[in-house]
């Protein structure tokens, strides 16, 4: 029979809250008032994750990471033989190959789709018609 002992784990954040609660509670039997103030601060900047969901090309966003509450501009650049097709993620519905995200307050994801450039086919019949 296999048995495995599981060690309980606690996140550092939860440990800090539990420790602060003990400090606020004080020693049992003491009749005094204590106050504790907790403040959660938002990160100062967020990453913008980029990718390509179809075709070939690149997506870049500047600045990346972006400062809390600021804007970021993303640009889709097709590889040779491809055209920009559309945006997905937070840029979905944006026109053109540039997209601006305003007032960024969390990490974002932006992806682009690229389509192959249509090939022009040579038609022997069309060539004969032009030469006559």
Residue pairs with C-beta under 8 A, 6 or more apart in sequence:
10 18
17 38
20 36
20 38
21 36
23 34
23 36
24 34
24 35
24 36
25 34
26 32
26 34
42 68
42 105
43 68
44 67
44 68
45 65
45 66
45 67
45 68
46 65
46 66
46 68
46 104
46 105
46 106
46 107
46 108
47 64
47 65
47 107
47 108
48 61
48 64
48 65
48 66
48 72
48 74
48 101
48 104
48 107
48 108
48 109
48 110
49 107
49 108
49 109
49 110
50 59
50 60
50 61
50 64
50 74
50 109
50 110
50 111
51 59
51 109
51 110
51 111
51 112
52 58
52 59
52 111
52 112
52 113
52 114
53 88
53 111
53 112
53 113
54 85
54 113
54 114
54 115
55 78
55 79
55 82
55 85
55 113
55 114
55 115
55 116
56 78
56 79
56 81
56 82
56 114
57 76
57 77
57 78
57 79
57 82
57 84
57 112
57 114
58 76
58 77
58 79
59 74
59 75
59 76
59 77
59 110
59 111
59 112
60 74
60 75
60 77
61 72
61 73
61 74
61 75
61 101
61 110
62 72
62 73
62 74
62 75
63 70
63 72
64 72
66 72
66 101
66 104
68 104
68 105
69 103
69 104
69 105
70 103
70 104
71 100
71 101
71 102
71 103
71 104
72 100
72 101
72 104
72 108
73 98
73 99
73 100
74 91
74 98
74 99
74 100
74 101
74 110
75 97
75 98
75 99
76 84
76 87
76 97
76 98
76 99
76 112
76 114
77 84
77 97
78 84
78 97
78 114
79 114
81 116
81 117
82 114
82 115
82 116
82 117
83 114
83 115
83 116
83 117
84 96
84 97
84 112
84 113
84 114
85 112
85 113
85 114
85 115
86 92
86 112
86 113
87 93
87 94
87 99
87 110
87 111
87 112
87 113
88 110
88 111
88 112
88 113
89 108
89 109
89 110
89 111
90 99
90 101
90 108
90 109
90 110
91 99
91 101
91 110
91 112
97 112
99 110
101 108
101 110
